């Protein structure tokens, strides 16, 4: 048995217990790739197995690549982190006046006060993909009616919109479209020649497609993509090439003799700017990277999720190690994979952990409807094998909404309120979505 055979068994157990279709894992130790593994299938529809060369969308992990590109342009003197973005992008505008003071440092650290798209709005965007080169410009020009949610620099507030503006800024400053600049200046020199921000370039036969619960687990019937949203959400890559990104990051900008950034830029990106308050991996925010602490070891990371994918890149710079975890479904199973993989790296015994109450509830819902879901909750709510959190059913609700099962989504929210009486966010969503009707 190799060093990671027990970890692989635990990961397989987690995958099975949570009903995850496919999983890819890579581990870097001492700056070297020491283990890669695929579990399950790229698609329940095809049964093609996951391998370390399967291509996943890594969602918001794209943002640490965008941050690195911005830092390249800072090093070249083409941008300044503390100059208002409108000096580089005069057409950028939000409703009001305070947007004029937003700087790149604030955008990169999610402290700009810029708004974000909500879940249902995001679903509409990616369900109507645009592929042409003018899509990012059109997107940025539509922002003029959006209001800021905070003053620049006031507080942390995550914004995908903000990173899409950065993607357009890269185009305007360099004269290259975003995808081409990232391929030539970030991806290729980082040992990622098969990775791309351009979905049309992805080989379909290698793609780990997204899955959602409707309540049955299915391939997402709407393959999500929008060219204007690529900087925030749509990098396609593999476990192997993400390990190469981990290596160049741990090595402060050098991969196989090619340098993309100076070491000082990593000092800037990995310095805390704002508090996030979500341990272990999202306690603070740097520039394009989340900062945390796992069992006393500092972490630099970025996760991603949405539309039927979840993923996480976690660096442990103090011990020159890293983990890549890519899933083609969307649930908090990712947290169990994280604990097992990172724990194994630092010498802890990997454990499968408890399972969300959402998993048996979904199975009951699929086989017996809402009455079976309530009966399932009654059966399991005191069982130690499951954990209960009021947010666990929210992902299911949004997945049901994405396939227009509005009444069922409302019923699931009512179950959540039954389990957690008085939970304000559940009540708010019930009011918000009660106006939606099945066609």
ABEGO torsion letter per residue (X at the ends): XBAAAAAAAAAAAAAAAAGBABBBBBBBBGGBBABBBBBEBABAAAGBBBBAABBBBAEAAAAAAAAAAAAAAAAAGABBAABBAAAABAABBBBEAAAAABBAAAAAAGAAGBBBBBAAAAAAAAABBBABAAAAAAAAAAAAABBBABBBGABBBBBAAAAAAAAAAAAAAAGBBAAAAAAAAAAAAAGBAABBABAAABBAAABBBBBBBOABBBBBABBBBBAAAAAAABBBBBAAAAAAAAAAAAAGGBBGGBBABBAAAAAAAABBABBAGBOAAAABBBBGBBBBBBGGBBBBBBBBBEGGBBBBBBBBAAAGBBBBBBBABBBAAAAAAAAAAAAAAAGBBBBAEBBBAAAAAAAAAAAAEAAAAAAAAAAAAABAABBBBAAAAAAAAAAAAAAGBAAAAAAAAAAAAAABBGBAAAAAAAAAAAABBBX
